[in-house]
Amino acid sequence: MAQGAPAASATLPAGDAPPRPPWHIDVNRASQAELEMVRGIGPQLSERILQARAAGPFRDWSDLVVRVPGLGPHTARRLSAAGLRLDGQPLAPAGETAPSAGGAPSQPKNRSTS
């Protein structure tokens, strides 16, 4: 090992975010083993992703969140930060509107109280 290089098994101090991976895994193309390389995806979640993908590729991040049971927006953000991509794209940062599963930006519903 080169002098000054961190050991592969080095741990981070508590509270520090892990470094971003130098690679990306595309959810529409990855095998179960490749999905499980993404921090936060274990055997159960990878299986649910593959079952949902069997019906067809995910159109966008919103489609992924809707079709995979137990995968919400918060988890999708964490997985995107850990290297998961959908057709090469990370999840849009919070505050930017991502398209809904129908392809158009989601609109809040008006609720009248009459």
QUIBEL-V127545 format. One record per residue. N is the residue number from 1. PSI is psi in degrees with one decimal (NA if undefined). OMEGA is omega in whole degrees, -180 to 180 (999 if undefined). D_CENTER is the distance of its C-alpha to the mean C-alpha in Angstrom with 1 decimal. Layout:
N/PSI/OMEGA/D_CENTER, N/PSI/OMEGA/D_CENTER
This chain:
1/142.4/-180/32.9, 2/145.6/180/33.6, 3/134.7/179/35.1, 4/-8.6/179/32.8, 5/138.5/180/29.5, 6/147.8/177/27.3, 7/148.5/-179/27.3, 8/-27.7/-178/24.3, 9/14.5/-179/24.5, 10/142.4/178/24.8, 11/154.7/180/23.2, 12/147.2/174/22.1, 13/150.5/-180/24.2, 14/137.0/177/23.0, 15/-15.3/178/21.0, 16/139.2/178/19.9, 17/143.6/177/16.3, 18/152.6/179/15.5, 19/152.7/177/15.9, 20/141.2/-179/13.2, 21/151.3/179/13.2, 22/5.4/-177/15.6, 23/166.7/177/13.6, 24/147.0/177/10.5, 25/123.8/-179/9.4, 26/122.2/-175/9.3, 27/-26.2/-180/8.1, 28/-7.4/-177/11.4, 29/-16.3/-170/13.6, 30/147.8/171/12.6, 31/173.5/178/14.9, 32/-42.4/-180/14.3, 33/-39.3/179/15.5, 34/-42.1/178/13.2, 35/-40.3/-177/10.0, 36/-7.4/173/11.8, 37/-18.9/-180/12.2, 38/126.5/179/8.8, 39/124.5/-180/9.8, 40/-9.7/177/9.0, 41/116.0/177/9.0, 42/-171.9/-178/12.6, 43/-39.6/-178/15.0, 44/-46.7/-179/14.7, 45/-39.9/180/11.0, 46/-38.5/178/11.2, 47/-42.8/179/14.4, 48/-38.3/178/13.2, 49/-46.8/-179/10.6, 50/-37.7/178/13.6, 51/-43.3/179/16.0, 52/-38.2/-179/14.3, 53/-23.5/179/14.0, 54/-25.9/178/17.7, 55/-8.0/-180/18.6, 56/158.5/-179/17.4, 57/154.5/177/14.5, 58/134.6/-179/11.9, 59/-37.9/-179/13.5, 60/179.6/-178/10.9, 61/-36.7/179/7.9, 62/-40.3/178/10.6, 63/-41.7/178/11.7, 64/-46.6/-179/8.6, 65/-39.3/-179/8.9, 66/-40.3/-172/12.6, 67/-20.9/-178/13.0, 68/111.9/180/11.1, 69/134.5/177/13.4, 70/1.0/179/12.3, 71/105.2/-180/8.8, 72/179.5/-179/9.5, 73/-39.3/-179/8.7, 74/-46.3/179/9.1, 75/-40.1/179/6.7, 76/-40.1/177/3.9, 77/-42.9/179/5.8, 78/-43.3/-179/6.2, 79/-38.0/177/3.4, 80/-43.5/179/3.9, 81/-26.3/-180/7.3, 82/-1.5/175/7.5, 83/-1.4/178/7.5, 84/135.9/179/4.8, 85/155.0/175/6.5, 86/111.3/-174/8.0, 87/41.1/176/11.7, 88/-2.4/-175/11.5, 89/135.2/172/10.1, 90/166.4/174/7.7, 91/137.1/178/7.0, 92/138.6/179/10.7, 93/152.9/178/12.0, 94/138.7/-179/13.4, 95/-28.4/174/16.7, 96/139.3/-179/16.1, 97/122.7/175/16.2, 98/149.6/178/13.6, 99/147.8/177/15.4, 100/176.7/-178/15.6, 101/-24.7/178/15.4, 102/-6.2/177/19.0, 103/-15.1/179/18.3, 104/151.7/178/20.2, 105/139.9/-179/19.2, 106/143.1/-179/19.5, 107/139.7/177/22.8, 108/145.7/179/23.9, 109/136.4/175/26.5, 110/130.9/178/30.0, 111/113.0/178/31.7, 112/148.9/-178/35.4, 113/30.4/-179/37.5, 114/NA/999/40.7
